[in-house]
Amino acid sequence: MNISEGRLYEAMVEVRVYLTLREKLGWKSKTLSLGRNKVKFSELLDELKDLKGVLEDFGYENFMILLNGRNIRLLDWLDTEVEEGDSIDIFPPAGGG
C-alpha cells in the first residue's frame, strides 16, 4: 500500500492476454496490486503462476509482451520495471502455414 495525499491506495497494473493464450488461461485480463511503487516484470509473473507456466513452457521469447505498447525486449526484457497504472499486453506466438 502507498500513501498519496493522506490516503492509502494500492499501486495497480492491468495484464491482458489475447487469442489462444486467453483460451488456455480462461481469463482475458487481471488487475494486480503491485504492493510497492515498482516491480520487475519477472516479479509480477510470480503473482500469475498460470501465465508464468505457459510462458515458460513455450519460451518467453516466442510471445510478444508489450508494456504500455512497447515491446519489453527493447527495454530490459524480464527485468523491465512495471509501475502503477501500467498495462501489459501479451500475445501468443502466431501460427500458420
MIKEKOL-492311 format. One line per field, with one value per residue (C-alpha): z, y, x; residue in three letters; residue number from 1. Coordinates in pm, 1 decimal. Layout:
<kenus>
pz [Z | ...]
py [Y | ...]
px [X | ...]
res [ALA | ...]
n [NUM | ...]
</kenus>
This chain:
<kenus>
pz [0.0 | -77.8 | 74.5 | -154.8 | -33.7 | 307.6 | 166.4 | 129.5 | -219.7 | -396.2 | -698.1 | -967.8 | -1305.2 | -1568.5 | -1754.1 | -2070.6 | -2276.0 | -2628.0 | -2872.2 | -2783.1 | -2464.8 | -2344.0 | -2418.9 | -2244.8 | -1926.7 | -1907.2 | -1845.3 | -2062.8 | -1810.3 | -1449.3 | -1238.7 | -982.2 | -683.8 | -702.1 | -328.5 | -391.4 | -648.1 | -895.4 | -958.8 | -1228.0 | -1488.2 | -1369.7 | -1013.1 | -1141.1 | -1309.2 | -970.5 | -890.4 | -1212.4 | -1184.7 | -1459.9 | -1706.2 | -1596.0 | -1653.1 | -2009.7 | -2089.4 | -1953.9 | -2134.4 | -2475.3 | -2417.4 | -2322.7 | -2645.5 | -2850.8 | -2703.3 | -2778.5 | -2441.6 | -2451.9 | -2163.7 | -2245.6 | -2613.2 | -2608.6 | -2657.0 | -2336.4 | -2546.3 | -2643.7 | -2279.5 | -2006.6 | -2108.1 | -1795.5 | -1572.6 | -1715.4 | -1431.1 | -1406.0 | -1226.8 | -1107.6 | -1393.6 | -1645.8 | -1878.4 | -2009.9 | -2324.1 | -2403.3 | -2744.4 | -2814.0 | -3099.7 | -3440.5 | -3619.3 | -3976.8 | -4277.4]
py [0.0 | 350.6 | 684.0 | 967.1 | 1296.6 | 1144.7 | 847.8 | 487.9 | 341.5 | 37.6 | 62.0 | -130.9 | -272.4 | -442.1 | -756.3 | -854.2 | -1171.7 | -1246.4 | -1517.7 | -1875.2 | -1757.6 | -1624.9 | -1961.0 | -2156.3 | -1944.7 | -1891.2 | -1516.1 | -1209.3 | -955.9 | -926.1 | -620.9 | -671.9 | -477.4 | -423.8 | -392.6 | -121.6 | 150.8 | -57.2 | -426.4 | -616.9 | -790.6 | -1123.6 | -1047.8 | -961.8 | -1302.3 | -1468.7 | -1349.1 | -1503.0 | -1859.3 | -1990.1 | -1730.9 | -1780.6 | -2155.9 | -2108.6 | -1854.7 | -2090.0 | -2395.0 | -2226.4 | -1995.7 | -1629.5 | -1527.4 | -1667.1 | -1422.8 | -1054.3 | -880.3 | -511.2 | -265.3 | 40.6 | -52.1 | -100.9 | -441.4 | -532.5 | -695.1 | -342.0 | -233.8 | -451.8 | -775.6 | -967.3 | -706.5 | -426.5 | -224.9 | -210.5 | 84.5 | 192.0 | 245.9 | 43.9 | -200.4 | -520.3 | -693.3 | -1045.6 | -1204.8 | -1573.5 | -1691.6 | -1660.4 | -1985.6 | -2061.8 | -2227.9]
px [0.0 | 115.0 | 20.8 | -89.2 | -235.6 | -301.9 | -496.6 | -395.0 | -411.3 | -278.0 | -49.9 | -237.8 | -135.6 | -350.9 | -240.0 | -430.4 | -386.8 | -508.7 | -612.9 | -515.9 | -346.3 | -682.3 | -844.6 | -569.2 | -576.0 | -951.6 | -921.8 | -869.0 | -744.2 | -639.6 | -570.9 | -297.6 | -175.5 | 199.3 | 249.8 | 509.6 | 579.3 | 780.5 | 840.9 | 1024.3 | 809.4 | 952.3 | 832.7 | 486.3 | 468.7 | 520.0 | 165.2 | 29.0 | 152.0 | -77.8 | 53.5 | 413.9 | 380.3 | 256.1 | 528.6 | 794.9 | 652.9 | 653.0 | 950.6 | 918.5 | 1091.5 | 801.6 | 548.8 | 504.3 | 493.3 | 407.5 | 435.0 | 224.8 | 257.2 | 636.1 | 794.3 | 979.6 | 1254.7 | 1353.6 | 1351.5 | 1506.6 | 1330.0 | 1218.6 | 1387.4 | 1169.9 | 1018.1 | 639.9 | 477.7 | 136.4 | -107.8 | 91.6 | -77.9 | 75.6 | -49.6 | 69.5 | 19.6 | 87.5 | 309.3 | 148.9 | 81.8 | 15.1 | 149.8]
res [MET | ASN | ILE | SER | GLU | GLY | ARG | LEU | TYR | GLU | ALA | MET | VAL | GLU | VAL | ARG | VAL | TYR | LEU | THR | LEU | ARG | GLU | LYS | LEU | GLY | TRP | LYS | SER | LYS | THR | LEU | SER | LEU | GLY | ARG | ASN | LYS | VAL | LYS | PHE | SER | GLU | LEU | LEU | ASP | GLU | LEU | LYS | ASP | LEU | LYS | GLY | VAL | LEU | GLU | ASP | PHE | GLY | TYR | GLU | ASN | PHE | MET | ILE | LEU | LEU | ASN | GLY | ARG | ASN | ILE | ARG | LEU | LEU | ASP | TRP | LEU | ASP | THR | GLU | VAL | GLU | GLU | GLY | ASP | SER | ILE | ASP | ILE | PHE | PRO | PRO | ALA | GLY | GLY | GLY]
n [1 | 2 | 3 | 4 | 5 | 6 | 7 | 8 | 9 | 10 | 11 | 12 | 13 | 14 | 15 | 16 | 17 | 18 | 19 | 20 | 21 | 22 | 23 | 24 | 25 | 26 | 27 | 28 | 29 | 30 | 31 | 32 | 33 | 34 | 35 | 36 | 37 | 38 | 39 | 40 | 41 | 42 | 43 | 44 | 45 | 46 | 47 | 48 | 49 | 50 | 51 | 52 | 53 | 54 | 55 | 56 | 57 | 58 | 59 | 60 | 61 | 62 | 63 | 64 | 65 | 66 | 67 | 68 | 69 | 70 | 71 | 72 | 73 | 74 | 75 | 76 | 77 | 78 | 79 | 80 | 81 | 82 | 83 | 84 | 85 | 86 | 87 | 88 | 89 | 90 | 91 | 92 | 93 | 94 | 95 | 96 | 97]
</kenus>
